[in-house]
Amino acid sequence: MTELLNFLSHYWWLAFPVFGMTMGAVNARVKHREVTARRRHREQLELIRAQGGSAAPAPTGSVALPAPSDGQQRVVAAQDAVTHRWLEYELDATKLISYPAMSDGRQPLTAAFLRAKKVADKLRPTEGETLSAAQLREYRDAVTDYEVAFDVAERDARRVKDAAFTPDERKRLDTAKQLLTVATDQAATPNERQLAYKRVREELDGLILLSDEAVDVLEKKVALELPRGATAPPAATAPGSAG
């Protein structure tokens, strides 16, 4: 016992590398379990999706692909569903003002989602094309990544909201949101709506970049709210244009 205590008193520093090696082995094992669990969960989700929502357990071997035509249509529909959810942010100015991170490619999670979208779009079959089993598997994996990346980006955008902006910038966003309500309010006069729409664009300038499609949708929405015979104010939104 005395010899052991003497050894420990002289070589106590050996505890640090031994501890580091032990923790490294534990962390590696935990990480391996997490990766395996995620892969198994992903395979189960893919099988459920391929079976049309049936919650049958996944086989222990490789996941069998459905018939190419049926499975391909399901994957295309899944991709379209995610794209539709994304366009709800991309084309809705009110939603974009509330969750600006969804259109900001500088945000890591948004950038990851856009990259996943690009991959899925590239692998998407053209009209009338039937993918091979290997191609369908690759496309399905890409759409799954696309779905997951969007869900993660959306949750984060709803969590942070406008936290990336300064207090003054947040006030401008709030003002733009209020003015947008006026611009599409039938109770307001045409002049009030036109002025409100112009100020919306001014408040958002330098803060949020609306896509051309979003601007087009917004202008059409404002125009629909104007009385019959009145027109939306394109001159107010296009620098240098004449009224």
C-alpha positions in Angstrom: 0.0 0.0 0.0 2.9 2.3 0.9 4.6 1.6 -2.4 1.4 2.4 -4.3 1.0 5.7 -2.5 4.7 6.6 -3.2 4.2 5.8 -6.8 1.1 7.9 -7.1 2.8 10.8 -5.3 5.6 10.8 -7.8 3.6 10.1 -11.0 0.3 11.9 -10.2 0.6 13.7 -13.6 -0.2 10.4 -15.4 -3.8 10.8 -14.4 -4.3 13.6 -16.9 -3.4 11.7 -20.1 -5.2 8.6 -18.8 -8.3 10.7 -18.1 -8.1 12.3 -21.5 -7.8 9.0 -23.3 -10.7 7.6 -21.4 -13.0 10.6 -22.1 -11.9 10.5 -25.8 -13.0 6.8 -26.0 -16.3 7.6 -24.3 -17.0 10.6 -26.6 -16.2 8.5 -29.7 -18.5 5.8 -28.6 -21.3 8.3 -27.8 -20.8 10.0 -31.2 -20.9 6.6 -33.0 -24.2 5.8 -31.3 -25.7 9.2 -32.3 -24.6 8.7 -35.9 -26.0 5.2 -36.0 -29.3 6.3 -34.4 -29.7 9.2 -36.8 -29.0 6.9 -39.8 -31.5 4.3 -38.5 -34.1 6.9 -37.9 -33.6 8.4 -41.4 -34.0 5.0 -43.0 -37.2 4.4 -41.1 -38.6 7.8 -42.2 -37.7 7.0 -45.8 -39.5 3.6 -45.6 -42.6 5.2 -44.0 -42.6 7.8 -46.8 -42.2 5.2 -49.5 -45.1 3.2 -48.0 -47.4 6.2 -48.0 -47.3 6.9 -44.3 -47.5 3.3 -43.0 -45.6 2.9 -39.7 -44.4 -0.5 -40.5 -41.0 -1.3 -38.9 -37.9 -1.0 -41.1 -36.3 -4.3 -42.2 -32.9 -5.2 -40.6 -31.3 -5.2 -44.0 -31.1 -2.5 -46.7 -34.3 -0.5 -47.3 -36.1 -1.8 -50.4 -37.1 0.9 -52.9 -40.7 1.1 -54.1 -41.6 0.8 -57.8 -39.7 3.6 -59.6 -42.8 5.4 -60.9 -44.7 5.4 -57.6 -41.7 6.1 -55.4 -40.5 8.8 -57.8 -43.8 10.6 -57.7 -43.8 10.5 -53.9 -40.3 12.0 -53.7 -41.2 14.7 -56.2 -44.3 15.6 -54.2 -42.2 15.7 -51.0 -39.8 18.1 -52.6 -42.6 20.3 -53.9 -44.2 20.5 -50.4 -40.9 21.8 -48.9 -40.5 24.3 -51.8 -44.1 25.5 -51.2 -43.3 26.1 -47.5 -40.2 28.1 -48.5 -42.1 30.2 -51.0 -44.5 31.2 -48.2 -41.6 33.1 -46.7 -40.0 34.2 -50.0 -43.2 35.7 -51.5 -44.9 37.0 -48.4 -43.4 40.3 -47.3 -45.2 40.3 -43.9 -43.8 36.8 -43.1 -40.4 37.8 -44.3 -40.3 40.9 -42.1 -41.3 38.8 -39.1 -38.7 36.1 -39.8 -35.9 37.8 -41.9 -33.4 35.0 -41.4 -35.3 32.8 -43.9 -34.1 35.0 -46.7 -30.6 35.8 -45.4 -28.1 33.5 -47.1 -25.4 34.7 -44.6 -27.1 32.8 -41.8 -25.4 29.4 -41.6 -28.6 27.3 -41.3 -30.3 29.2 -44.1 -27.2 28.8 -46.3 -27.3 25.0 -45.5 -30.9 24.8 -46.5 -30.3 26.6 -49.8 -27.4 24.3 -50.6 -29.6 21.3 -49.9 -32.3 22.8 -52.1 -29.8 23.2 -54.9 -28.7 19.6 -54.7 -32.3 18.3 -54.7 -33.2 20.5 -57.7 -30.2 19.2 -59.6 -31.2 15.6 -59.0 -34.9 16.1 -59.7 -36.2 14.2 -62.7 -37.3 16.1 -65.7 -40.9 15.8 -67.0 -41.4 12.3 -68.3 -38.1 11.0 -67.0 -38.0 7.8 -64.9 -35.0 7.5 -62.6 -33.1 4.3 -62.1 -33.1 2.6 -58.7 -29.8 4.1 -57.8 -30.8 7.6 -59.1 -34.0 7.5 -57.2 -32.2 6.5 -54.0 -29.8 9.5 -54.4 -32.6 11.8 -55.2 -34.7 10.6 -52.2 -31.7 11.1 -49.9 -31.3 14.7 -51.3 -34.9 15.5 -50.7 -34.7 14.1 -47.1 -31.7 16.4 -46.5 -33.7 19.2 -48.0 -36.6 18.6 -45.7 -34.5 18.4 -42.6 -32.4 21.5 -43.5 -35.5 23.5 -44.0 -37.1 22.4 -40.7 -33.9 23.3 -38.9 -33.6 26.7 -40.6 -37.3 27.5 -40.0 -37.1 26.7 -36.3 -34.0 28.8 -35.9 -35.5 31.8 -37.9 -38.7 31.7 -35.7 -36.5 31.6 -32.6 -34.2 34.5 -33.4 -36.7 36.6 -35.3 -35.1 40.0 -35.7 -32.5 39.6 -33.0 -29.7 40.1 -35.6 -30.8 43.8 -36.1 -30.1 46.8 -34.0 -32.8 48.4 -31.9 -33.3 51.2 -34.5 -33.4 48.6 -37.3 -36.0 46.6 -35.4 -38.1 49.8 -35.1 -37.9 50.2 -38.8 -39.1 46.6 -39.3 -42.0 47.1 -37.0 -42.9 50.3 -38.8 -42.8 48.5 -42.2 -45.0 45.8 -40.9 -47.6 48.3 -39.6 -47.5 50.3 -42.9 -47.9 47.1 -44.9 -51.2 46.5 -43.1 -52.3 50.0 -44.1 -51.2 49.4 -47.7 -53.6 46.4 -48.0 -56.4 47.8 -45.9 -59.6 48.6 -47.8 -60.7 51.0 -45.1 -57.8 53.3 -46.0 -58.0 55.8 -48.8 -56.1 55.2 -52.1 -53.7 57.9 -51.2 -53.1 56.5 -47.8 -52.4 53.0 -49.2 -50.1 54.3 -51.9 -48.1 56.4 -49.4 -48.0 53.4 -47.0 -46.7 51.1 -49.7 -44.0 53.6 -50.7 -42.9 53.9 -47.1 -42.8 50.2 -46.6 -40.1 50.0 -49.4 -38.2 52.9 -47.8 -38.2 51.3 -44.3 -37.0 48.0 -45.7 -34.3 49.5 -47.8 -30.9 48.3 -46.6 -32.5 45.9 -44.1 -34.3 43.2 -46.1 -33.9 42.6 -49.8 -37.3 41.6 -51.3 -37.0 39.4 -54.3 -38.5 40.5 -57.6 -41.2 37.9 -57.2 -42.0 39.1 -53.7 -42.3 42.7 -54.9 -44.5 41.5 -57.8 -46.8 39.6 -55.4 -46.9 42.6 -53.0 -47.8 45.1 -55.7 -50.5 42.9 -57.1 -51.9 42.5 -53.6 -51.9 46.2 -53.0 -53.6 46.8 -56.4 -56.3 44.3 -55.6 -57.1 46.2 -52.4 -57.5 49.5 -54.3 -61.0 50.5 -55.5 -62.1 49.6 -59.0 -60.4 51.8 -61.6 -57.5 52.7 -59.3 -54.0 51.5 -59.9 -51.1 50.5 -57.7 -48.2 53.0 -57.4 -45.4 51.5 -59.5 -43.8 54.9 -59.9 -43.4 55.1 -56.2 -41.3 51.9 -56.1 -39.2 52.3 -59.2 -36.6 55.1 -58.9 -36.5 57.5 -61.8 -39.9 56.4 -63.2 -42.5 59.0 -64.1 -46.0 59.1 -62.7 
